[in-house]
């Protein structure tokens, strides 16, 4: 069962926004708790309002094109199996190759294993894949969940527009989870910033 748990139900609690001035958590929040032992030793979360309708945001987070754009120019992603990118990510496993900015330095191969769910008007996309090679391969758990729901957009004129409340949670576990956490935190902040920048184009691009 795909559940976002506290990232979905209590999104204000323990969520580190993009403007958080203290990227490294204090010792108590880094220490394993019964909840983190269940879902991952280390956690990164985002909660953003995206300037697009939720239908467009849902299409965007399932788009390989947007996936590559949010990591650009930090990393380049190439398909292995299947050998070409689909229009939308399918449910189930997809094998990818990740390289550095120049595309010359390999960062490893990653299996993305997706499942979709919907609960109480919240659409959830979950990746429970794993790294095959590279710096993430020592992790024993990779659980990435993205949730999309409707929210009233800030009013700038007559009428009311609908925007997207986007919630993102990554749980990782393994012997390298602690040293990797600051890197993943910074990467997730970059992803969030890129999503916010790209979001106004999603309705036009995805016809929603």
C-alpha positions as semicolon CSV with decimal commas, in nm:
position;residue;x (nm);y (nm);z (nm)
1;X;0,000;0,000;0,000
2;X;0,132;0,343;-0,092
3;X;0,097;0,583;0,203
4;X;0,261;0,917;0,260
5;X;0,199;0,897;0,639
6;X;0,307;1,211;0,824
7;X;0,440;1,384;0,512
8;X;0,084;1,378;0,382
9;X;-0,125;1,399;0,697
10;X;0,089;1,634;0,908
11;X;0,278;1,817;0,639
12;X;0,364;2,118;0,855
13;X;0,552;1,905;1,108
14;X;0,922;1,836;1,048
15;X;0,909;1,977;0,693
16;X;1,218;2,172;0,594
17;X;1,126;2,446;0,345
18;X;1,353;2,571;0,068
19;X;1,442;2,881;0,270
20;X;1,535;2,686;0,586
21;X;1,849;2,862;0,714
22;X;1,977;2,548;0,893
23;X;2,019;2,265;0,640
24;X;2,184;2,025;0,885
25;X;1,938;1,897;1,147
26;X;2,022;1,901;1,515
27;X;2,126;1,576;1,682
28;X;1,780;1,488;1,812
29;X;1,617;1,506;1,470
30;X;1,896;1,298;1,316
31;X;1,870;1,025;1,579
32;X;1,659;0,720;1,481
33;X;1,309;0,717;1,627
34;X;1,038;0,445;1,610
35;X;0,892;0,626;1,307
36;X;1,223;0,669;1,126
37;X;1,323;0,312;1,202
38;X;1,005;0,202;1,025
39;X;1,029;0,423;0,717
40;X;1,396;0,523;0,689
41;X;1,690;0,631;0,905
42;X;1,729;0,967;0,728
43;X;1,459;1,182;0,575
44;X;1,428;1,482;0,345
45;X;1,095;1,661;0,294
46;X;0,961;1,949;0,089
47;X;0,627;2,127;0,084
48;X;0,575;2,371;-0,203
49;X;0,293;2,559;-0,372
50;X;0,332;2,518;-0,749
51;X;0,181;2,774;-0,982
52;X;-0,013;2,528;-1,196
53;X;-0,331;2,317;-1,173
54;X;-0,289;1,984;-0,990
55;X;-0,369;1,785;-1,306
56;X;-0,076;1,953;-1,480
57;X;0,154;1,894;-1,182
58;X;0,056;1,526;-1,177
59;X;0,145;1,489;-1,543
60;X;0,471;1,677;-1,484
61;X;0,603;1,455;-1,204
62;X;0,531;1,151;-1,423
63;X;0,717;1,302;-1,721
64;X;1,074;1,187;-1,801
65;X;1,133;1,525;-1,967
66;X;1,051;1,712;-1,645
67;X;1,251;1,458;-1,444
68;X;1,561;1,545;-1,647
69;X;1,489;1,917;-1,635
70;X;1,469;1,935;-1,256
71;X;1,819;1,787;-1,226
72;X;1,968;1,997;-1,507
73;X;2,251;2,091;-1,523
74;X;2,374;1,898;-1,218
75;X;2,318;1,553;-1,366
76;X;2,221;1,382;-1,687
77;X;1,989;1,081;-1,694
78;X;1,980;0,823;-1,975
79;X;1,748;0,524;-2,024
80;X;1,886;0,169;-2,023
81;X;1,582;-0,058;-1,994
82;X;1,362;0,028;-2,174
83;X;1,618;0,185;-2,413
84;X;1,411;0,498;-2,482
85;X;1,219;0,732;-2,256
86;X;0,841;0,687;-2,261
87;X;0,601;0,981;-2,264
88;X;0,516;0,905;-1,900
89;X;0,692;0,687;-1,649
90;X;0,521;0,346;-1,631
91;X;0,441;0,163;-1,312
92;X;0,708;-0,087;-1,223
93;X;1,087;-0,085;-1,273
94;X;1,286;0,133;-1,513
95;X;1,667;0,112;-1,530
96;X;1,850;0,445;-1,569
97;X;2,211;0,562;-1,604
98;X;2,313;0,882;-1,424
99;X;2,619;1,087;-1,520
100;X;2,771;1,413;-1,399
101;X;2,717;1,761;-1,541
102;X;2,943;1,699;-1,838
103;X;2,788;1,360;-1,904
104;X;3,136;1,207;-1,895
105;X;3,167;1,093;-1,532
106;X;2,939;0,799;-1,445
107;X;2,748;0,830;-1,117
108;X;2,593;0,486;-1,137
109;X;2,285;0,299;-1,249
110;X;1,953;0,336;-1,070
111;X;1,632;0,132;-1,080
112;X;1,323;0,350;-1,054
113;X;1,029;0,135;-0,936
114;X;0,707;0,337;-0,945
115;X;0,356;0,288;-0,808
116;X;0,060;0,529;-0,809
117;X;-0,220;0,574;-0,558
118;X;-0,492;0,822;-0,465
119;X;-0,643;0,889;-0,124
120;X;-0,885;1,164;-0,018
121;X;-0,813;1,371;-0,326
122;X;-0,435;1,337;-0,289
123;X;-0,248;1,168;-0,574
124;X;0,074;0,995;-0,473
125;X;0,364;0,871;-0,685
126;X;0,607;0,643;-0,503
127;X;0,950;0,522;-0,610
128;X;1,082;0,222;-0,416
129;X;1,375;0,155;-0,644
130;X;1,743;0,119;-0,563
131;X;2,088;0,203;-0,693
132;X;2,263;-0,078;-0,878
133;X;2,605;0,092;-0,885
134;X;2,753;0,421;-0,771
135;X;2,753;0,618;-0,444
136;X;2,391;0,532;-0,357
137;X;2,436;0,156;-0,398
138;X;2,518;0,104;-0,028
139;X;2,173;0,229;0,074
140;X;1,940;-0,052;0,179
141;X;1,625;0,160;0,148
142;X;1,526;0,426;-0,105
143;X;1,165;0,538;-0,071
144;X;1,064;0,857;-0,250
145;X;0,704;0,979;-0,239
146;X;0,553;1,278;-0,418
147;X;0,199;1,397;-0,337
148;X;-0,014;1,637;-0,543
149;X;-0,337;1,804;-0,428
150;X;-0,537;2,119;-0,503
151;X;-0,498;2,448;-0,316
152;X;-0,631;2,798;-0,379
153;X;-0,369;3,009;-0,551
154;X;-0,285;3,353;-0,412
155;X;-0,530;3,596;-0,569
156;X;-0,382;3,863;-0,795
157;X;-0,703;3,968;-0,968
158;X;-1,067;3,881;-1,017
159;X;-1,162;3,514;-0,981
160;X;-0,988;3,234;-0,799
161;X;-0,728;3,006;-0,955
162;X;-0,635;2,660;-0,837
163;X;-0,271;2,587;-0,768
164;X;-0,094;2,270;-0,650
165;X;0,019;2,175;-0,304
166;X;0,322;1,956;-0,372
167;X;0,467;1,743;-0,091
168;X;0,782;1,539;-0,134
169;X;0,942;1,294;0,106
170;X;1,255;1,083;0,070
171;X;1,345;0,814;0,324
172;X;1,683;0,641;0,303
173;X;1,854;0,379;0,515
174;X;2,193;0,216;0,505
175;X;2,555;0,248;0,621
176;X;2,611;0,560;0,408
177;X;2,280;0,734;0,484
178;X;2,428;0,980;0,737
179;X;2,714;1,112;0,519
180;X;2,486;1,119;0,215
181;X;2,208;1,311;0,393
182;X;2,352;1,664;0,346
183;X;2,412;1,592;-0,023
184;X;2,057;1,463;-0,071
185;X;1,917;1,758;0,126
186;X;2,092;2,007;-0,103
187;X;1,985;1,813;-0,411
188;X;1,622;1,811;-0,295
189;X;1,631;2,187;-0,239
190;X;1,759;2,227;-0,594
191;X;1,483;2,000;-0,727
192;X;1,223;2,202;-0,539
193;X;1,352;2,528;-0,677
194;X;1,352;2,391;-1,030
195;X;0,996;2,262;-0,992
196;X;0,875;2,603;-0,876
197;X;1,048;2,771;-1,169
198;X;0,909;2,525;-1,425
199;X;0,557;2,496;-1,278
200;X;0,402;2,794;-1,466
201;X;0,478;2,611;-1,793
202;X;0,312;2,281;-1,697
203;X;-0,049;2,370;-1,788
204;X;0,055;2,471;-2,140
205;X;0,292;2,178;-2,186
206;X;0,055;1,911;-2,063
207;X;-0,274;2,060;-2,179
208;X;-0,429;2,069;-1,829
